[in-house]
């Protein structure tokens, strides 16, 4: 009888202790507004370095395995390939700018996508300035150090270049 009472008491005590355990703390939700601000700041610096036609700095905004998809050129994957493509494109480019129309950060704050429009001023084969406008989609990936890098970037023109007047 004592043994049965002891076993019942032990089981009841174990159940009571289990029920009293606190749930493990949940991870704090990421501050999506702060992450969006970080991306916008990085994007602004990227545009400044692109406007300066600095191919190495331009490539540094991409993830190690990131890709740059430019209309009329093979896909460039990896910073070295992106830098080489930028060197080619920057030879005739005299101006570039872009505007973000949408930026959305995932709930886990590990990926984001950006949509927008761009404008490029370039020199044609005769040395005359031309303007091309287009649209783009950029996928950003949060890095282990908390920074954001471009994982994929693709843009395409809305039409052929037009002479700059």
Backbone bond lengths (Angstrom), bond angles and torsions (degrees), N, CA, C in turn:
res aa  C-N    CA-C-N  psi(-1)  N-CA   C-N-CA  omega(-1)  CA-C   N-CA-C  phi
1 X - - - 1.439 - - 1.541 110.22 -
2 X 1.342 115.51 -42.50 1.446 118.98 178.88 1.526 110.23 -62.22
3 X 1.319 115.09 -39.44 1.460 120.06 -178.78 1.524 110.45 -63.63
4 X 1.333 117.79 -42.18 1.459 122.37 179.87 1.534 110.17 -65.16
5 X 1.312 117.67 -41.87 1.452 122.18 178.99 1.530 109.94 -65.24
6 X 1.334 116.40 -42.94 1.468 121.09 179.74 1.525 110.42 -62.52
7 X 1.346 118.10 -43.70 1.462 122.64 179.77 1.526 110.14 -63.89
8 X 1.315 117.04 -43.64 1.460 121.13 179.22 1.524 109.76 -63.09
9 X 1.331 116.23 -44.37 1.467 120.82 178.82 1.525 110.73 -61.87
10 X 1.333 117.60 -42.66 1.465 121.92 -179.33 1.527 111.01 -63.83
11 X 1.306 117.06 -43.53 1.460 121.34 178.84 1.530 109.88 -64.69
12 X 1.318 117.01 -43.99 1.468 120.91 179.52 1.530 110.67 -62.80
13 X 1.337 116.33 -41.11 1.458 120.58 179.13 1.528 110.51 -64.76
14 X 1.321 117.25 -43.35 1.468 121.27 178.98 1.528 110.55 -62.15
15 X 1.318 117.52 -43.61 1.467 120.90 178.72 1.532 110.58 -64.15
16 X 1.312 116.71 -41.51 1.466 120.95 -179.76 1.530 110.65 -64.46
17 X 1.346 117.41 -43.95 1.461 121.24 179.03 1.527 111.39 -64.42
18 X 1.316 116.68 -39.29 1.465 120.90 177.89 1.521 110.37 -64.34
19 X 1.308 116.44 -42.09 1.465 120.30 -179.31 1.523 111.94 -67.74
20 X 1.310 117.80 -27.25 1.462 121.03 -178.57 1.528 113.63 -83.70
21 X 1.312 117.18 -10.68 1.468 119.08 -179.99 1.519 109.76 -64.96
22 X 1.323 114.67 140.49 1.455 119.21 177.30 1.517 109.50 -82.76
23 X 1.310 114.88 147.16 1.459 119.94 176.09 1.528 108.47 -66.91
24 X 1.323 116.99 147.58 1.461 118.15 178.43 1.525 109.43 -62.60
25 X 1.330 115.99 146.46 1.472 117.73 -178.77 1.526 110.57 -62.81
26 X 1.316 114.98 141.14 1.460 119.50 177.83 1.522 108.73 -84.39
27 X 1.298 115.39 147.91 1.464 120.21 179.07 1.528 109.01 -66.07
28 X 1.291 115.12 141.64 1.462 119.77 178.69 1.529 109.39 -65.03
29 X 1.316 115.75 141.89 1.461 119.69 177.75 1.521 108.78 -69.14
30 X 1.333 116.36 138.91 1.465 118.32 178.78 1.528 111.28 -64.92
31 X 1.307 115.06 149.52 1.460 121.63 176.67 1.531 107.48 -84.15
32 X 1.315 115.91 95.34 1.464 120.92 -174.66 1.525 112.22 -64.40
33 X 1.308 117.48 -33.44 1.471 120.25 177.73 1.526 110.75 -65.40
34 X 1.319 116.81 -40.56 1.470 120.29 178.33 1.525 110.70 -66.56
35 X 1.320 116.45 -39.17 1.470 119.83 178.81 1.532 110.38 -66.50
36 X 1.323 116.62 -40.53 1.468 120.34 176.98 1.528 110.20 -61.36
37 X 1.320 116.88 -41.28 1.471 120.76 179.10 1.532 110.68 -62.70
38 X 1.335 117.06 -39.77 1.475 120.58 177.75 1.524 110.74 -62.00
39 X 1.332 116.35 -42.79 1.470 120.28 179.83 1.526 110.00 -64.91
40 X 1.320 117.14 -45.56 1.474 120.12 179.72 1.533 111.12 -60.54
41 X 1.315 117.50 -39.31 1.460 121.10 178.41 1.537 110.67 -66.28
42 X 1.329 116.70 -43.13 1.467 121.02 177.93 1.515 110.36 -64.71
43 X 1.322 116.60 -41.38 1.461 121.08 179.68 1.528 111.23 -62.89
44 X 1.324 117.28 -40.37 1.471 120.70 178.73 1.531 110.82 -63.80
45 X 1.331 116.79 -41.20 1.471 120.50 177.63 1.529 110.48 -65.56
46 X 1.329 116.28 -38.82 1.472 121.39 178.46 1.530 110.13 -61.67
47 X 1.334 116.80 -44.38 1.460 119.53 179.50 1.536 110.22 -64.16
48 X 1.322 117.91 -41.01 1.469 120.34 178.31 1.529 111.23 -59.99
49 X 1.328 117.47 -44.29 1.464 120.60 179.48 1.530 111.65 -68.85
50 X 1.321 116.54 -32.47 1.473 119.93 176.08 1.530 110.20 -69.84
51 X 1.328 116.99 -39.12 1.459 120.56 177.52 1.530 111.23 -65.12
52 X 1.318 116.35 -30.49 1.471 121.13 176.97 1.536 111.19 -80.31
53 X 1.316 116.34 -2.56 1.471 123.75 -179.88 1.532 111.92 56.93
54 X 1.332 115.20 40.78 1.462 122.21 178.36 1.534 107.45 -94.78
55 X 1.324 115.97 97.65 1.465 121.29 -174.04 1.524 112.48 -62.68
56 X 1.326 117.00 -40.00 1.466 119.97 -179.27 1.528 110.80 -66.13
57 X 1.335 116.90 -45.00 1.465 119.87 178.67 1.535 110.25 -66.31
58 X 1.335 116.58 -40.09 1.462 120.46 177.44 1.531 109.90 -55.35
59 X 1.317 116.73 -48.71 1.471 121.54 -178.26 1.531 111.94 -65.86
60 X 1.321 117.58 -27.55 1.469 120.59 -176.74 1.527 112.95 -67.03
61 X 1.316 118.52 -16.03 1.462 121.11 179.01 1.525 112.36 -80.68
62 X 1.317 116.89 -8.43 1.461 121.66 179.67 1.527 110.66 -92.30
63 X 1.335 115.91 149.16 1.463 121.00 172.07 1.531 108.03 -63.52
64 X 1.315 116.66 158.12 1.477 120.54 -179.85 1.531 111.61 -50.19
65 X 1.331 116.66 -39.37 1.470 121.04 -178.77 1.532 111.53 -105.90
66 X 1.329 116.25 20.31 1.459 120.79 -179.30 1.523 112.28 -69.22
67 X 1.322 115.85 162.69 1.467 121.52 -178.86 1.521 110.64 -130.60
68 X 1.342 113.98 144.15 1.465 122.09 177.02 1.512 106.76 -120.89
69 X 1.314 116.45 119.45 1.459 122.95 -176.70 1.524 108.70 -110.94
70 X 1.323 116.50 102.01 1.457 121.50 -179.58 1.522 109.72 -107.29
71 X 1.306 116.24 134.85 1.458 122.37 -179.99 1.529 110.42 -56.38
72 X 1.326 115.63 129.26 1.461 120.97 177.89 1.514 114.40 87.94
73 X 1.337 118.31 0.97 1.464 122.37 -179.56 1.519 109.84 -131.80
74 X 1.342 117.01 152.07 1.468 118.50 174.52 1.530 110.63 -63.55
75 X 1.303 116.09 152.65 1.458 122.16 177.07 1.528 109.36 -59.00
76 X 1.325 116.73 132.52 1.465 121.76 177.36 1.528 107.78 -105.70
77 X 1.324 116.52 118.88 1.461 121.69 -179.92 1.517 109.72 -117.92
78 X 1.321 115.63 131.70 1.458 121.87 -177.71 1.516 109.81 94.17
79 X 1.312 116.40 149.59 1.465 120.63 -174.28 1.524 113.10 -61.73
80 X 1.325 117.36 -37.09 1.465 119.47 -179.15 1.529 110.65 -63.89
81 X 1.325 116.87 -46.24 1.469 120.76 179.23 1.529 110.83 -65.71
82 X 1.318 116.94 -37.69 1.471 120.77 179.11 1.527 109.83 -65.95
83 X 1.312 116.95 -41.83 1.459 120.46 178.45 1.523 111.21 -62.60
84 X 1.335 117.22 -41.45 1.470 120.61 178.92 1.522 111.12 -63.86
85 X 1.323 117.73 -42.59 1.462 120.65 177.97 1.531 110.16 -64.93
86 X 1.316 117.35 -41.59 1.470 120.80 178.57 1.530 110.54 -61.14
87 X 1.322 117.62 -39.62 1.465 120.61 178.97 1.525 110.78 -60.25
88 X 1.322 116.29 -40.21 1.470 121.09 178.14 1.530 110.12 -66.13
89 X 1.312 116.86 -49.24 1.464 121.20 -176.21 1.528 112.18 -68.24
90 X 1.322 117.38 -36.50 1.463 120.93 -177.43 1.529 112.77 -72.00
91 X 1.328 118.46 -13.33 1.472 120.66 179.03 1.524 111.82 -63.23
92 X 1.330 116.95 -36.18 1.472 120.45 -178.01 1.523 113.04 -109.05
93 X 1.309 116.91 -12.69 1.468 121.13 -178.28 1.522 110.14 -74.52
94 X 1.315 116.02 130.77 1.467 119.44 177.18 1.520 112.03 -114.96
95 X 1.310 118.22 -9.35 1.452 121.52 178.07 1.514 111.71 -167.55
96 X 1.318 116.21 143.67 1.460 121.21 176.33 1.528 107.91 -150.70
97 X 1.311 114.97 143.90 1.468 120.12 173.24 1.522 107.51 -154.47
98 X 1.315 114.83 158.04 1.459 119.42 175.58 1.517 109.49 -146.29
99 X 1.321 113.10 157.65 1.458 121.63 -178.92 1.519 108.30 -129.54
100 X 1.309 116.06 132.46 1.460 121.13 178.15 1.521 109.38 -84.94
101 X 1.334 115.81 130.09 1.460 120.16 175.01 1.528 111.29 -104.59
102 X 1.342 116.29 -21.27 1.463 120.06 178.03 1.519 108.62 -153.25
103 X 1.330 115.21 136.22 1.460 121.90 174.62 1.517 106.91 -139.65
104 X 1.329 116.92 120.73 1.460 121.34 -178.30 1.525 109.40 -127.53
105 X 1.321 115.98 129.79 1.462 122.90 179.20 1.525 107.86 -103.29
106 X 1.335 116.88 135.42 1.464 120.56 179.19 1.526 110.55 -64.01
107 X 1.326 116.88 156.53 1.471 121.93 -178.81 1.530 111.62 -58.33
108 X 1.333 117.14 -31.93 1.465 120.87 178.70 1.530 111.67 -82.44
109 X 1.329 117.23 -6.56 1.468 123.78 -179.21 1.520 111.81 56.93
110 X 1.344 115.53 39.09 1.466 118.79 176.45 1.529 112.01 -112.31
111 X 1.305 117.01 -20.16 1.470 122.84 176.11 1.520 108.82 -136.12
112 X 1.323 114.72 156.42 1.464 120.78 174.44 1.519 107.39 -149.49
113 X 1.319 115.83 156.42 1.459 118.18 172.17 1.521 109.20 -128.34
114 X 1.324 113.17 150.30 1.461 121.93 -176.27 1.520 107.97 -130.99
115 X 1.312 116.37 136.47 1.453 122.72 178.85 1.516 107.06 -126.26
116 X 1.324 116.38 143.11 1.448 117.91 178.63 1.509 113.87 -172.97
117 X 1.327 113.94 -166.99 1.466 121.95 -179.05 1.530 108.28 -123.69
118 X 1.332 116.06 149.43 1.456 120.93 179.32 1.517 110.53 -130.78
119 X 1.337 114.34 160.83 1.460 122.14 176.04 1.525 107.38 -137.15
120 X 1.312 115.56 133.44 1.461 121.87 -177.33 1.523 109.27 -127.51
121 X 1.321 116.15 130.66 1.461 121.96 171.95 1.524 105.73 -108.06
122 X 1.319 114.59 127.68 1.453 121.53 -172.42 1.524 109.02 -137.16
123 X 1.298 117.14 163.99 1.472 122.22 172.36 1.522 107.46 -102.64
124 X 1.334 116.43 130.77 1.463 119.62 177.48 1.536 109.65 -81.95
125 X 1.326 116.74 -175.89 1.468 121.80 -176.72 1.525 112.52 -60.45
126 X 1.332 117.15 -25.29 1.474 121.06 179.55 1.523 112.39 -92.62
127 X 1.340 117.04 3.18 1.456 120.77 179.40 1.512 114.26 84.12
128 X 1.326 117.81 7.44 1.469 121.96 179.49 1.531 108.94 -88.08
129 X 1.315 115.47 143.05 1.462 120.73 179.37 1.529 111.03 -74.79
130 X 1.324 114.36 136.40 1.461 121.33 175.93 1.518 108.96 -129.31
131 X 1.321 114.52 155.81 1.465 120.25 178.44 1.520 108.37 -121.36
132 X 1.321 115.02 134.47 1.457 121.40 175.49 1.519 107.14 -126.28
133 X 1.321 116.34 136.36 1.465 120.43 174.01 1.520 108.27 -117.53
134 X 1.311 115.83 153.29 1.457 119.99 -178.46 1.514 111.90 -164.98
135 X 1.297 114.57 -166.42 1.462 121.90 -178.30 1.520 109.49 -131.46
136 X 1.335 116.46 161.92 1.463 119.79 -177.97 1.525 110.87 -147.43
137 X 1.324 113.63 161.24 1.463 123.12 169.19 1.525 106.30 -133.67
138 X 1.323 115.59 130.11 1.463 121.49 177.93 1.520 108.35 -124.74
139 X 1.334 115.71 132.79 1.463 121.82 175.07 1.529 107.24 -105.56
140 X 1.315 115.80 123.75 1.465 122.85 179.28 1.523 109.13 -102.97
141 X 1.329 115.74 143.60 1.467 121.33 177.60 1.523 108.66 -126.84
142 X 1.324 115.39 130.48 1.465 120.07 178.60 1.524 108.40 -74.29
143 X 1.315 115.35 133.35 1.458 122.23 -177.83 1.537 110.26 -91.66
144 X 1.334 117.56 161.31 1.469 120.22 -179.88 1.533 113.68 -55.74
145 X 1.330 117.87 -27.96 1.471 120.63 179.60 1.533 112.64 -83.99
146 X 1.345 117.06 2.31 1.465 121.35 178.68 1.519 114.31 92.90
147 X 1.333 117.26 -8.76 1.466 120.16 178.08 1.528 109.50 -78.86
148 X 1.321 115.76 166.19 1.461 121.97 177.98 1.514 109.06 -113.17
149 X 1.337 116.67 134.19 1.465 122.64 177.63 1.523 108.86 -128.06
150 X 1.325 115.18 155.15 1.464 120.95 178.52 1.524 108.76 -77.28
151 X 1.311 115.96 124.52 1.464 121.13 176.14 1.528 110.03 -91.31
152 X 1.308 116.25 -42.12 1.468 122.04 179.56 1.525 108.64 -144.13
153 X 1.312 116.05 137.12 1.465 120.37 175.31 1.513 107.54 -138.58
154 X 1.323 115.42 129.38 1.465 120.06 178.42 1.520 108.40 -139.98
155 X 1.306 114.81 138.55 1.456 120.67 176.99 1.512 109.59 -141.30
156 X 1.297 115.83 151.06 1.461 119.33 175.19 1.519 110.22 -143.37
157 X 1.339 115.76 147.70 1.462 119.41 -176.88 1.527 111.47 -74.35
158 X 1.336 114.60 152.76 1.469 120.12 175.17 1.522 111.25 -81.01
159 X 1.307 116.91 -15.56 1.467 121.94 -179.28 1.505 109.22 -178.53
160 X 1.323 116.28 -173.24 1.464 119.64 -179.19 1.535 111.19 -71.58
161 X 1.321 116.95 160.27 1.464 120.16 175.87 1.525 111.05 -60.59
162 X 1.313 116.06 147.97 1.464 121.21 176.91 1.525 108.33 -119.27
163 X 1.334 116.64 148.21 1.474 119.46 -179.96 1.535 110.87 -62.14
164 X 1.324 115.53 143.03 1.454 121.15 174.64 1.508 107.28 -88.02
165 X 1.315 117.45 129.02 1.462 121.34 -177.57 1.494 111.53 -98.96
